[in-house]
């Protein structure tokens, strides 16, 4: 089985990233549905989700970098290149 869902020019979408994104979308949908039922302010919820997703991605990358610290100490600029791969969902 290939790890790439599809490729358009230099852009390729991996199954792993697609399913993480799909999970975030489903979670946001369910959260907003429940918030509407409980009459929670949607603007506040949008801000919480926005920052939560960013912090989750940073946490997932930080965990991955710490797990592979020897490599990233030799290649420190690679720490910021998440498009090269390297998110650990445990950190997210």
Secondary structure, DSSP 4 states (H G I P E B T S, - for coil): --SEEEEETTEEEEHHHHHHHHHHHHHHHHHHHHHHHTT--HHHHHHHHHHHHHHHHHHHHHHHHHHTHHHHHH-GGGGG-GGG----TTT-
